[in-house]
Amino acid sequence: MFTAIPTQGGYSKTKSLKHESFWLDNPMRPQANPPLNGDLQADLIIVGAGFTGLWSALEAAIEQPNCRIVVLESDRIACGATGRNGGFVAASLTHGFSNGLSRWPDEMPELLRLGSQNLWELGERIDQLEIDCDWLVSGEIDVATEEYQARDLQHLHAEMMTLGLQSQYFTAEQVRARINSPIYEGALFDPDVAVVDPARLAWGLARELERLGVAIYENSEVNGLEDLGNAVRVKVGNHGVTSPKVVLATNAYPPLLKRIKHMIVPVYDYILVTEPLTPSQRASIGWLDREGIGDAGNQFHYYRVTEDGRILFGGYDAHYHGKEGVKPKFDTDPESFARLADHFVQTFPQLAEVNFTHGWGGAIDTCSRFSAFWGKAHGGKTVYVAGFTGLGVGASRFAALTSLDLVQGRETERTKLRMVKTKPLPFPPEPFRTWVIHWTTKSLQKADRENGKRNVWLRLLDSLGLGFDS
């Protein structure tokens, strides 16, 4: 369906991009807090000032107002995936209904309930704290761009209905009447999804933390953990913070514990944002309710309308850079940007003259089960969570609450879940990891070209519970 090789037109339309996240390129971005410059004692240390870290600190501060909480961030607040994603906030805790049903079928009713509750509480917290972040419960439309995908969405709709989910199937005519694209062959609407400006949400959470007395140190890269017996010392250069409880929320960045190393791989994803559409351009596509949209291929796109009337269009490519891991040089990729520009025009040919202003990339903490996993270290004094695989804006709050349960030693409905008690299968070591990911990517591309038919390799991975897609 979508062109594999970028055209010269795609390169031309993306040659003058601002290579910075649209969300972070905002005059409202707060000044950086000073780095750690001394030794401290704390009751709780959070490593990472993305959504998982910020929600962990906020919920802990609300629960225990006198708790001395320190947040350590290696760069700036929201500088990682939190400030680089598409701003989709799904109720799903399991990276979608199908993934959850295949892994934890007996727990799905509970996971669905907890996911919806988490989304509702997240929105309530935003309202309560009066965070201006363009929070909108718009729903999401999964669109089929091939007839076989439409049939798959119909089957998925039937499965979702058996568990009481209020999804809605649209025919090609119905979805095109709602969002005018000639490539749509059908769609499935999920009402339990919101869109948000993720950077403004993160900055709002950080402002509330500072009001509550939580210390946030930016540009304070943690370079080690030392178990002192009754506490853990978190090292930052020649300084450090000591606490009996630590939550690690570093996601795609190099893990501070070796045991996580083979559980996640950093996979790069890319996004374009257009200039604001004119009234006539907007009228030509409809899309009045600003739903999030994702297409249904293995290599899929996601797109949405921003508050000021731009279109954010991302996804499709997924690049793994082997031992090089996470580096600033991977934040841009001219070929991926050009390919996205071509696919945007294929999706909305009536917007062929629209220009793009921003293009950026970021690392996704991919694990083999596509959803977050938890664990303990240092005799339970340290808890970690990682592996959101690109669907963590909403799930990060649930992950934070679960991490706090674990580090406090509490048994709750969250910690009893098999999803929380189990871990994904590890990826193989290098160089086999690179070979596996490369071959899997090629196989997924082939499946998209052949009406979704999965080859022997993909079927083997499915049987082992290993996953990888864009």
N, C-alpha and C positions, 0 to 999 in steps of 0.2 A: 504494500500500500504506500508506504513512505519511501522516498528516495534515499538510497544509502550513501551516494557520493554527492557532496555539496556542489552546488552550481556556482558559477562566477557571480551570479546575482546575489546568492547568499553571502558570499564573501564581501561583496560591495556594500550590502546593507548593514554589515556588522563591523566594518573597518574603523568606525569612529566611536565605538562604544566607550563609555566610562566603565573601567574595570573595577567596580566596587559594588557591593550589595546595595540595591535600591533602598532597602530598609535602613541600612546604616548611614547612607548618604542623606542625612537629615540634620538641619540646623538645631533640632531639638536634642541631638545627642549630647548627653551630659559630659562634662570634663572628667578625665580619668582620676580616680582616687589614687593617692600616693601608694607606693609599694611598701611592703613590710620592711621595717628598718630597725629591728630589735627582736628580742625574745619575749614570747607571751605565753600565758597559761589560759586555757579555755575549757569550757564544759563540752563543747562540740565544735569540731572543725569540719568544714565543707570544702572539698577541693573541686573547683570548677564553678564559674558564675554563668553557666548556661541555664536553661529552664530547670533541669533536674536539681542543680545546686541551689538555685534561687528559691524554688518551691520547697526544697528540704529546709532551708534556713527559715523561710517565712512560716511554714507550718510548725516548726519547732519553737520559734519565737512566740507565736500566738499561744501554743500549748503551755509553754514554760517561760513566762515573761522575765524571770530573773536569770535565765540561762545565758551564760557568756558564750556567744557564738561568733566564730571567725570564719569568713569566706576568703579563700585564696584563689586568685585567678591569674593564669600565666600571661594573659594579654589584656584585653578589655572586656567588660561585661557584654555578653551576647556576640563576641567576635567569631565564635565557631558556628556550628550548625544552627544554633538558636537565632542568629541574625542573618542566616543565609538561605533559609528554607522558603517554601512557597506560601507559608502562612495558612495551611490547612490544619484544622483541629478536629480530628476524628474521635468519636466515642470509642472506637475499637481499641482494645488493649492488646490485640493479637495480630496486628498488621492485616486486618480484614477478616471477614467472616469465614471464608474458605480455609485460610491458614489456621485459624483457631479451631475450626471444626475437625480438621484433619489431625490435629495434635492433641487436643484436649476435649474430645466430644462430650464426655460426661460432665465437664465443668462449664460447657458453653453457656447454659442458662445463667449461671452465676457470673461468669465473665462478662456477659452482655449486660447484666444488671449493674455490675460494678462500673463498667465502662460508661453507661448512660448516666449513672450517678456522678461519676467523676466529671463528665462534661458539664452537667448541670451545676455542680458545685464550683467548677472553675469559672463559669460565667457569673455565678453569684459573687464570687470573691472579687472579680474584676469590677462589678457594680458596687460592691461594698467599699472597695478602696478607691473608687472613682478614677480608674485608670483609663485614659483616653487612648484607645488602641484599635479603633475601628472593629470592635467585636461584633460579628454578625452571624447568627445561626441561619445559614443560607441553604444548608444541605449540599450534597455532592451528587453529580450525575456521572456515572460510568458509561461511556459511550462506546458502542461497537462501530468499528470502521470496516469490518468484514462481516459477511453473512454468518460465518461459523461463530464469530464472537457474539452476535445477536442471539443465536441459539444457546450459547453458553450462559449468557446473562439471563435468559428465560429460565433455565434450569436452576441457576443460582437464586433467582427470585422465588421460585417454588420452595427451595430449601430454607430460605430465610423466613418465609411465611410460616413454615411448620414450627419455628421457634418464636413466633409472635412478633417478628420485626416488621415495622411498617414501611417496607420498601414498595416502590411502584415501578412497573415496567412501562416503558414508552416505545411505541412503534417508531419506525423511521420518520413517518409523517409527523407524529406527535413531538418528537424531540427536535426536529428541524423547525417546527412552528415556534418552539421555545427558544432555541439557539440555532441560528441559520447557518448551517454548514452542509455543503453538498456531500460530504463523506460519511455522514452518520447513517447507520443501518438499524439502529435501535439503541436503547439506553435503559439503565436501571438507576432510579433515584433513591438515595439514602438521606432521610431528613436529619439524621443524628450527626451532622458535621457542621462546623462553624468555620469562618475565615477570620483572620486577624492580622494586624500589623505586628509581627513577632518582636521586632526590636523595641517598639513602643511599649509592648507588654512587658518585656524584660526590664526596661528602664523604670517602668512603673513599679514593678516588684522590688527593684533595687532601692528606689526612693522610700518605699514603705519599710524595708529592712533597716535603712539608716534611721528612719524615724523611731523604730523600735529598739535602736541601740546596737544593732548588729554591725560588726566591723567588716568592711569589704576592702581587701587589698588587691589592687590591680597591678599588672606587670610584676607579678610575684610567682615565678615559676617554681613549682615543687620539684626538687631533685632527689628526694629520697624519703623513706619511712623507716623509723627505728622503733622497734618494740622494746619498751622500757619495763615490761612486766605488768605494772598497774596502769600504764598509759602508753600512748604512742607519740613520738616526736615527729612532726612533719617538717622536713628540712626545706628551707628556702635560701639558697646561697649559704652564707655563713650564719644565717639566723634560723629561727624555727619557732613553731608553736607546739605546745604539748597539751594533750587532752586525753581523757579516758575513752572518748568516742570520736570516730572519724567516719565520714561518708565520702566516698570517691565518686565523682560525677564527671569524669574526663572523657567519656564516650569514645570518639574516633582517635583522639590524641594518644600518643604512646602510653600504654598502661604503666602504672606505678607498681603493679604486682605481676610477677612473671606468669602466674596461673591464668591471667586473662589473655595473655599474648596470642595464644592459638585459638581463642574463642571469637575474635573479631578481626575483620580486615577493613581498612579505610578505602572506600570506593568513592570516586569523585563523580559528581553530578553537576549539570550546568543549567543556567537560567538566563533568559532574556526578558527585558521589560520594554514595552513600546512607549512612545510619547503619548500624552493624553489624546484620546480619540475625539474627533469633532462630533457634534450632534448627529450629522448625517452618517458618519462612519458607524457610530454606535447604533443608530436606527437600522443600519443595514444588517446587523447581526442579531438584534433583539437582546437577549441575555439580560432582561430587566431585573431579575432577582439576584444576580451576582453569585449564582451557585458556583462552587468549585467543580472542575471537570477533570476527569482522567480517562484516557482511552484504554482499551482492554487488551492490548497486545502484551507479549512478554517484554518487549522494549516499548515502554509506554510514556506518554506525555502527560503532564498535569498543567492546568492553566486556570486563571481566575482574573476577575476585574478588581483593580485596586480602588481605594476610596476616591482618588482623583481621576478615575476613568481611564487608566492605562490597562493593558493586558500583560500579565505575567505569564510566560510560556517557558516551561522547563522540562527536563527529563530526557528520556530516550537513551542517550549514551550513559554508560557506567564504566569508568576507567579505574583500573587498579594498577598501581605503579610499583608493585613488588616491595623490595627492601627499602626503597626510598620513602615509603610511607606518606606522611603528611608534610607538605612543604608549600610555601607561598607560590612557587613557580607553577604549581598545578591549578591555581585559582583561575587561570585563563586557558582557553583552548580554542584557537581560531577555527579549527575544523568543526568542533562541536557547536560553536556559535553559528557558523554558516549553515550547518545542517539543520539546526533549530529554526533559523530564519526561513529556510526552504519549506520545512514542515508546517510552519505557521501559515505560509501562503497557501499550501495545499489544503489546510484546514479552513482558512477564511480567504478565499481568492479575492473577495470584494475589498480586502484590506491590503492589497499588494503594494500600495503606495505608502503605507504607514511605516515610519522609521522607528528604529530601536535606539534607546538612550543608554541603557545599562546592560552589562553582561558580566556574570561572575560564576564561580564554581565553589564547591565546598565538599569536604569529606563527610561521608555517611558511615556510621559505625555499624557495619554489616555483620550479622551473625547467621549461622546456618538455619536457624528456625525463624528468622525475620522479626523477632520480637524480643523485648527486654528480658534479661536474666539477672539474677542476684547471687551474691555469695558473701562469705565472711572470711576474715583473716585476723591474725594476731589474737587468737583466742576469742573472737567475737567482738573485739574492740573496734575493728575496722569493717565496714560494709561497703560493697561496691555494687554498682548497677551499670549495665551497658547493653549494646546490641539492638537499639530501637529500629535500625535499618530503614530510616527515612520517614517513619511515621511516629515521631516522638513528641510533637508539640503538645498534644493532649495527654498521651500516655506518660509523659514525664512527671506530671503531678501525681498520678497513681504510683509511679516508681518511687517518687520522693517519700510519699506516705508509707509505702512498704519498707523502704530503706530505714526510715525512722523507727518503725516497728521492730525491725531486725536489730538495729544498733542498741535499742532500749531493752531488748530481750523480751518483747511482748508477743504473745500468741494472739493473733487476730484473724478475722475472716480472710484477710489478704495473705498472711503468712501461711495459712493452711492450704492454700492453693497448690496443686501439683505444678502449675506453671511457675510458681515462685520457688518451689523446692527443687526443681530440676534445672539442668543446664543444657545448652545446645551441644551437638557434636562439634568437636574442634576441627578447624581446617588443617590440612596437612602442612608440614614444614616446607620452606623453600628448598629447592626450586619447584617442588611438586605443586605447591600452592598456586604459583603463577600459571603453570601448565593447566591445572584443573580449572581455574577461573577463565583462562583464555578459551579452552575447549568448550566449557559450558556456555560462554558468551556466544561463540560461533554456533553452537547447537540451538540456542534460543533464537538467534537470528534466522536460522534455517526453519525452525518451527513456525515463526511468523510468516515466512514466505510460503509455507506448505500447509495452510489452513489449520495451524495449531498442532499439527502432528508431531509428537515428541519422539525423538529417536531413542535407541537403546540406552545411550548414556544418560539422557534426562530421566528416563524411566527408572534407571538404577539409582540415581540421586533421589528421586521421589521415594523410592522404597526404603532408602536409608535415612530419610528425613532431613536431607541436605538441600538447601535452596540457594539460588542466586538469580537475580534478575535486575532490571534497571530501576 
